[in-house]
């Protein structure tokens, strides 16, 4: 038999047509690639609407001499920021804000950490005590400010009455700067300590109990276990609490605004004038000053970012030092 007589494959068989991908297969690939972004897109859309856009628009207004009625403005560049820096009240408000922030944030986190440690122990009626520490948080800030302004009254306040039993003269809680700021910081601590304690408690309950059992077997006491196990394991939660306390402490408004029932925003001598109260006064009680108020708002935003970066750098340095010691 010759080679010419062998059967030859058809020409169409040698040239196979490309395989077509079904639409359902393409849809499944698109779903695999795009679905993660679709799941997280609501957060970014909401953040862009209620967070990013107001921030950018406030920065735009800060560069204008803005008329809120006509909704028009004249570009003035950084003149609004220069005007703010030249105001003595701005620096007083900055000082008061930082002082009240330190008087509230530091004791608040320390006490919240102690309360969380107690709630994490074997207590009876745990749910009752956990709900109890959260009750001050649900009280309206206006009610807290009005009640505490009476408690810290100069003439007939309960605090001065109690101090008189131990021989301390009446303190001018509304006239002197430091006592007024302590009173306002007490309001903030009253509302937020229990809330932060529950967040820290949630972080403590996520710590493996095996670590405590091993430490107890090795002879470590309660305080040694707390500082050697609880605090290092609780670092991410502590960072979150510190950052939120920083943001809330620097944006304090309700307590200083309502502390004086006489209607003196910030006090007769700006004893407790904060940046947010100063921003409110500039924006509403001065003609054509929406741009200046926006400049104050942006300066407050930059201050929060700066302190947040400092907190992040300090916590990272502490973490790196501990890692070096363990290694």
C-alpha positions in Angstrom: 0.0 0.0 0.0 1.3 3.4 -1.0 1.4 6.4 1.2 -1.0 8.2 -1.1 -3.7 5.6 -0.3 -3.5 6.3 3.5 -6.6 8.0 4.9 -5.9 11.7 5.5 -7.5 13.7 8.4 -10.0 16.3 7.3 -8.6 19.9 7.0 -11.2 21.2 9.5 -10.0 18.8 12.2 -6.5 20.1 12.0 -7.6 23.6 12.5 -9.8 23.5 15.7 -11.9 26.5 16.4 -11.1 28.4 19.6 -13.0 27.4 22.7 -15.7 29.8 23.7 -16.0 30.7 27.3 -19.6 30.6 28.5 -21.2 33.8 29.9 -21.8 32.1 33.2 -18.0 31.3 33.5 -17.1 34.9 32.7 -19.7 36.1 35.3 -18.2 33.9 37.9 -14.7 35.3 37.2 -16.0 38.9 37.4 -17.8 38.0 40.7 -14.5 36.6 42.1 -12.6 39.7 41.1 -15.1 42.5 41.8 -17.2 41.2 44.7 -14.6 42.1 47.4 -14.6 45.7 46.2 -18.4 45.8 46.0 -18.6 44.5 49.6 -16.4 47.3 51.0 -17.6 50.0 48.6 -20.5 51.2 50.9 -18.0 52.2 53.6 -15.9 54.3 51.1 -19.0 55.8 49.5 -20.4 56.8 52.9 -17.0 58.1 54.0 -16.7 60.2 50.8 -20.1 61.7 51.3 -20.1 62.5 55.1 -16.3 62.6 55.7 -14.1 63.4 52.8 -16.3 65.9 51.0 -17.0 68.1 54.1 -13.3 68.1 54.9 -12.3 69.2 51.4 -15.2 71.7 51.2 -14.2 73.2 54.5 -10.6 73.6 53.2 -12.1 75.3 50.2 -14.2 77.7 52.3 -11.1 78.4 54.5 -9.5 80.1 51.4 -12.5 82.4 50.8 -14.2 85.4 52.3 -17.4 83.4 52.3 -21.0 84.8 52.4 -23.3 82.0 53.8 -26.5 83.8 52.6 -25.5 84.3 49.0 -23.3 81.2 49.1 -20.5 83.0 47.3 -17.0 84.0 48.3 -13.9 85.9 47.3 -10.6 84.1 47.2 -8.3 85.4 49.9 -5.7 82.6 50.0 -4.3 82.0 53.5 -5.4 85.3 54.9 -8.0 83.5 57.1 -5.2 81.4 58.7 -3.0 84.4 59.2 -5.9 86.2 61.0 -6.5 83.2 63.2 -2.9 83.0 64.2 -3.0 86.7 65.2 -5.9 86.3 67.6 -5.0 85.9 71.3 -8.2 84.0 71.9 -7.1 81.2 69.5 -3.9 80.5 71.5 -5.9 80.6 74.7 -8.4 78.1 73.2 -5.5 75.9 72.1 -4.0 75.9 75.5 -7.3 75.1 77.2 -8.1 72.4 74.7 -4.8 70.6 75.4 -5.1 71.0 79.1 -8.6 69.6 79.3 -7.6 66.8 76.9 -4.7 65.8 79.3 -6.9 66.1 82.4 -9.6 63.9 80.8 -7.9 61.4 78.5 -5.1 60.2 80.8 -7.2 59.5 83.9 -10.0 58.2 81.7 -7.8 55.5 80.2 -6.2 54.5 83.5 -9.5 54.2 85.3 -11.1 52.4 82.4 -8.3 49.9 82.4 -8.7 49.3 86.1 -12.5 48.9 85.8 -12.1 46.5 82.9 -9.6 44.4 84.9 -12.1 44.2 87.8 -15.0 43.3 85.4 -12.8 40.6 83.9 -12.4 38.8 87.2 -14.8 36.4 88.7 -17.6 38.7 89.8 -21.1 37.8 90.7 -23.8 39.4 88.5 -21.3 40.3 85.7 -24.0 41.5 83.4 -25.4 43.9 86.0 -22.0 45.5 86.6 -21.2 45.8 82.9 -24.4 47.5 82.2 -23.9 49.7 85.2 -20.6 51.2 83.9 -22.3 51.9 80.6 -25.2 53.9 82.1 -23.3 57.3 82.2 -22.6 57.0 78.5 -26.3 57.0 77.6 -27.0 60.2 79.6 -27.4 63.2 77.3 -24.4 65.5 77.3 -26.6 68.5 78.0 -28.0 66.9 81.1 -24.5 66.0 82.3 -23.3 69.6 81.8 -26.2 71.1 83.6 -26.0 68.7 86.6 -22.2 69.0 87.0 -22.3 72.8 86.6 -24.5 72.8 89.7 -22.4 70.3 91.6 -19.3 72.5 90.9 -21.1 75.7 91.8 -18.9 78.3 93.6 -21.5 79.2 96.3 -23.8 76.3 96.9 -22.3 73.4 95.1 -22.2 69.9 96.5 -18.5 69.5 95.8 -17.5 72.6 97.9 -19.9 71.4 100.6 -18.1 68.0 100.8 -14.7 69.6 100.8 -15.6 71.8 103.7 -15.8 68.7 105.9 -12.1 68.1 105.5 -11.1 71.7 106.0 -10.7 72.8 102.4 -11.8 76.3 101.6 -14.4 76.7 98.8 -12.9 76.5 95.3 -13.9 78.9 92.6 -14.9 76.3 90.0 -16.2 78.9 87.5 -13.7 81.7 88.1 -10.3 80.0 88.3 -8.9 78.4 85.2 -7.5 75.1 86.4 -10.5 74.3 88.7 -12.9 75.0 85.8 -11.0 72.8 83.5 -10.9 70.0 86.1 -14.7 70.3 86.4 -15.1 70.0 82.7 -12.7 67.1 82.5 -14.7 65.3 85.2 -17.8 65.5 83.0 -15.9 64.0 80.2 -14.6 61.2 82.3 -18.0 60.5 83.8 -19.5 59.9 80.3 -16.7 58.0 78.6 -14.8 56.0 81.2 -17.4 53.2 81.3 -17.6 53.0 77.5 -13.8 52.7 77.1 -13.8 50.1 80.0 -16.2 47.8 78.0 -14.0 48.1 74.9 -10.9 47.2 77.0 -12.9 44.4 78.6 -13.7 42.9 75.2 -10.0 42.9 74.4 -9.1 41.3 77.7 -11.6 38.5 77.1 -9.9 37.7 73.8 -6.6 37.0 75.6 -5.9 33.2 75.9 -6.5 32.0 79.4 -3.7 29.5 79.0 -1.2 32.3 79.4 -2.6 33.2 82.8 -2.6 29.6 83.9 1.0 29.1 82.9 2.0 32.3 84.7 0.2 31.2 87.9 2.0 27.9 87.8 5.3 29.8 87.5 4.4 31.8 90.6 3.4 35.1 89.0 1.1 37.2 91.1 -2.0 39.1 90.0 -0.2 42.4 89.3 2.7 40.6 87.6 0.2 38.8 85.3 -1.6 42.1 84.6 1.6 44.0 83.5 3.3 41.1 81.8 0.4 39.5 80.0 -2.7 41.7 79.9 -1.0 45.0 78.9 1.2 43.6 76.1 -1.7 41.5 74.7 -4.0 44.5 75.0 -1.9 46.8 73.0 -4.0 47.0 69.8 -7.1 47.7 71.8 -5.3 50.3 73.9 -4.1 52.1 70.7 -7.7 52.2 69.5 -9.0 53.6 72.8 -6.2 56.2 72.9 -6.9 57.4 69.4 -10.6 57.7 70.0 -10.0 59.4 73.3 -7.7 61.8 71.5 -10.2 62.7 68.8 -13.0 63.1 71.3 -11.0 65.1 73.8 -9.8 67.6 71.2 -13.3 68.0 69.8 -15.0 68.7 73.1 -17.9 71.1 72.8 -21.0 70.4 74.8 -19.5 70.4 78.2 -17.6 73.7 78.0 -20.4 75.3 76.0 -23.0 74.6 78.7 -20.8 74.7 81.8 -21.8 78.3 82.7 -25.5 78.7 82.9 -25.0 82.5 82.5 -24.4 82.0 78.8 -20.8 83.0 78.8 -19.3 80.7 76.2 -15.8 79.8 77.4 -16.0 81.8 80.6 -15.8 85.5 81.5 -12.0 85.4 81.0 -11.9 82.4 78.6 -11.0 80.0 81.4 -12.5 77.0 79.5 -12.6 78.3 76.0 -11.8 75.4 73.7 -11.1 75.3 70.0 -14.6 74.0 69.1 -16.3 76.7 71.2 -14.0 79.3 69.7 -14.8 78.0 66.2 -18.5 78.3 67.1 -18.1 81.9 68.3 -16.1 82.9 65.2 -18.5 81.3 62.8 -21.8 82.7 64.3 -21.0 85.8 66.1 -18.7 87.6 63.7 -19.8 89.0 60.3 -18.5 87.3 57.2 -16.3 85.0 59.2 -17.3 81.5 57.9 -13.9 81.3 56.2 -12.1 82.1 59.4 -14.2 79.5 61.2 -13.3 77.0 58.5 -9.6 77.8 59.0 -10.0 77.1 62.7 -11.7 73.8 61.8 -8.8 72.8 59.6 -6.2 73.7 62.2 -8.1 71.5 64.7 -8.0 68.7 62.2 -4.3 69.1 61.7 -3.8 69.1 65.4 -5.7 65.8 65.8 -3.7 64.2 63.0 -0.4 65.4 64.6 -1.2 64.0 68.0 -2.5 60.8 66.4 0.8 60.4 64.6 2.7 61.1 67.8 0.7 58.4 69.6 1.4 55.9 66.8 5.1 56.6 66.8 5.3 56.2 70.6 3.4 52.9 70.6 5.5 51.6 67.7 8.7 52.5 69.5 7.5 50.8 72.7 6.5 47.7 70.7 9.9 47.6 69.0 11.8 47.9 72.3 9.8 45.0 73.8 10.4 42.9 70.7 14.1 43.5 71.1 14.0 42.5 74.7 12.2 39.3 74.0 14.5 38.4 71.2 
